[in-house]
Each structure stands twice: as structure tokens, then as C-alpha cells.
Amino acid sequence: MMKKILLILVLLAFGQVSFAQNCQTLSCPAPYDLTSGFSRFVSAATGQNFLAEKIAESIIKKSINQNIQSGDINVKVNSYSTRDLKAGKFKSFEVTAKNVDVDGIYVSYFDAKTLCDFNYIAPAQNNKYIVKENIPLTFSSIITEEDLNNTMNSPDYKRFINDFNTIGGVCHLFKITSTSVKLQNGKMYYIVKYALPFVRQSKKVVLSANLKVENGRIVLNNTTYEGNNSTTDIDTFSRLLNYINPLDFSAKILENKDANFSVKNVNITDGKILIDGRITVLKDEE
């Protein structure tokens, strides 16, 4: 369960790009089967609840760290009582991640927190958990220019480019030799170097695009050439740009049927992409 939440939450910064769905309608479940007010008072007064929260936070953080290559993770759990927390019922949950690397996908900052004051993830057999109610959350994230370039230098992305080149070679098309990204002036700039059949010197093209939110998704907008380039029409490279987009690449890896995503805002400023929106982790079918 924690690995599922890790992929949904910590890497949402990429995951929502291509698979965003509408989750704007907030529907919080009514609290049920909680311990009595007196029991909660005793749990809080004796410090048991505080200790249980810290133990839960430690366990969750350890689980996340086991599934990432690097990163600074902070977890905050707010519970009703020790007994309720053991049963998987809690008030709120927040995960903050900084400088995360998960299988070659990089995110500088990510924060997600629950929106409802009743959440229910019940323990099941074999150390597994069942999401008993939909869990709506808000998220915010920061992806830097360095993050994108690190992702594009990862082994998985390079294999992705090699596969693309294999197809291109069969069809006698151009071959991509390197890719990189710059973020400036509110735009994303793609620098693509490529080789043409029977041409010794490699060529370079720089394309720029804005990012905007459309129906809860991040999409590329107003793709144009930077500088003079007349070798290939803009539509061809625009399609290429969407295909090799590192955001979209990461989204395909992280596609997950267990959550709905909806982006509200996206901005490029000071070499960073700022994203915020909503997530709903869907309850499990029983």
C-alpha cells in the first residue's frame, strides 16, 4: 500500500501530466466506528496518541525510503486515538519530499496533504492495506531544469530514445543523438541534436513551448522554432517534441489506475516548473 501511495503522491509531479482526470468535486466520508470521546481523551492525556503518531510516521517514512534511490522525506500523521490509528482511521496525512530520485525520475519538491478530517486505510492480511474510502488530497510540486535534464540522462529515458531511433532507422528517418531542456522566460526550450542518413555533420534544432492547463491536464502550447531552421516543418518536430517529452515519458511509466489527478495551475519561473492541483486516491474494491 505504501508503495502505491509513494508512486501516486511523491511522483505526481510527473504522473498527472498525461493521465489527469477530473477530481474537483470534494466528497468527504462521514466519520464512523470511531472510539468514544472519553477513550480519545485518555489516549491524548497519557501521550499514547502522540507516540502512536510518531511510530506511524516513522514506519511510513521507512517504507518510502525503501522505494527511492535518494531524497529527503517528511511525514505527518494526525490521528484520533491510538486505537483508531491501529484500525487505519486518522484525521490527516501529509507527505513532503525534497530532491527525490525514483528509478531515474527526479523531483525537487513535492507536498501532498489530505483534505478530509476522516480517512480510512484498513489493515488486511499479509501486511497489506485496503483503502476503505476515497482520499482527496491537494498537492504542490516543483520540477527544476536540472530535474528534467537528470531524467533525460537516466538509463530508462536513454533506452526510450534508443527504441525511438531503432524505429527511425528502419524507416530511414533522422536519429536523435542528444536531448536537453532549458526553462527560461516562462517557456520550455528543447534542444534536440539529430543525424540524417548520409549526412556527416549532426544538426541541432531548438524548439520552445509554453505549458498550460487544459481540462485538468498539463499540455504543451505554441510550439515554435527558435532561430532559423527550414530543414523540417514545425509540425513534424512538434509531434517529436510531444513524443520525447520527459514529463510525458515519466507519466507513462507511472500510469496508475488507483488515483484520479487534476492539475489546477502550472507556471514556469526562475528555471522551475510550479504545479499544484488535486488528487483522489480511490478506495479499493472489496
HELIX and SHEET records of a PDB file:
HELIX    1   1 MET A    2  LEU A    9  1                                   8    
HELIX    2   2 LEU A   12  PHE A   19  1                                   8    
HELIX    3   3 GLY A   37  ALA A   45  1                                   9    
HELIX    4   4 GLN A   48  ASN A   65  1                                  18    
HELIX    5   5 THR A   82  LYS A   86  1                                   5    
HELIX    6   6 GLN A  125  ASN A  127  5                                   3    
HELIX    7   7 GLU A  145  MET A  152  1                                   8    
HELIX    8   8 PRO A  155  VAL A  170  1                                  16    
HELIX    9   9 ILE A  234  ILE A  244  1                                  11    
HELIX   10  10 PRO A  246  ILE A  253  1                                   8    
SHEET    1   A 6 SER A  70  SER A  79  0                                        
SHEET    2   A 6 LYS A  89  VAL A 102 -1                                        
SHEET    3   A 6 ILE A 105  THR A 114 -1                                        
SHEET    4   A 6 ILE A 135  THR A 144 -1                                        
SHEET    5   A 6 LYS A 272  VAL A 281 -1                                        
SHEET    6   A 6 ALA A 259  THR A 269 -1                                        
SHEET    1   B 4 SER A  70  SER A  79  0                                        
SHEET    2   B 4 LYS A  89  VAL A 102 -1                                        
SHEET    3   B 4 ASN A 119  PRO A 123 -1                                        
SHEET    4   B 4 TYR A 129  VAL A 131 -1                                        
SHEET    1   C 4 LYS A 175  GLN A 184  0                                        
SHEET    2   C 4 LYS A 187  ALA A 195 -1                                        
SHEET    3   C 4 LYS A 203  GLU A 214 -1                                        
SHEET    4   C 4 ARG A 217  TYR A 225 -1                                        
END                                                                             
